[in-house]
Amino acid sequence: MNNNSKQIYNYTVILEKEEHGGYHAFCPILKGCHSQGDTFEETIDNITEAIELYLESLEKEMFFELLQK
């Protein structure tokens, strides 16, 4: 699945400040895609990685579904 070309997509991300410190982030359009961090910047980095991994797993899932047809 290594592809040297990347496409850029924009997703809405909601960040919420946690009561006891840190942040929680989620991407509403990607069911179950959540992350957290101690700082705003860390949370952005973490949710970005979570989105990338989520999309990668969808890509692999679609690939395996095509193989089964």
N, C-alpha and C positions, 0 to 999 in steps of 0.2 A: 504494500500500500504506500510505499514511499513515492512521493511525487514532488519534484523540485519546484513546481509552480504552486503558488498559494493564491487563494481567492480571499478577498476581504468582505466580511459581512458585519453588519451592525445589529446588535441585540440590545433590547432594553434590559437594564439590570437595576434592581431595587436594593438599596443599602439601608439597613436599619441599625442605629446605634443601640448596643445592648445595655441593659440596666446596670450590669456589673462590670462594664468595660468591654472594649472591642466592638466589632461589627459583624453583622450577619448580612449576607448578600444572596440574592437568588435571581434567576432569569425566568420570568413568568411563562414564556413561550416554550421553554424546555422543561417539561415536567420532571421534577425531582432534582433539578440542577441547582444546588445550594453550595455555599462555602462560607467561611468566616475568617477573621483575622484580628490581630491585636490592634492594628492601625488601619486607617483608611487606605493607605497605599498598599499594605499587605493584603487587605481584603480585595482590592481591585486586581492585584496580581493573582490571587487564589481563585477568584471567580472566572478570570480570563482563562486560566489553566483548566478549570472545571468545564467550561464551555467547550474548549478545544477537545478535551477528552470525551465529552458527551457526543460531540459531532463525529469524532473519529469512531466511536462505538456504533453510531448509526450507520456510518459508511460501511463498516465491516459487516454489520447485520444485513444491509441491503445486498452486499456482495454475496454473502452466503445464501440468501434467499434466491438470488439469480442462479446460483449453482444448482439449487434443488429443482429448478424448473426444467 
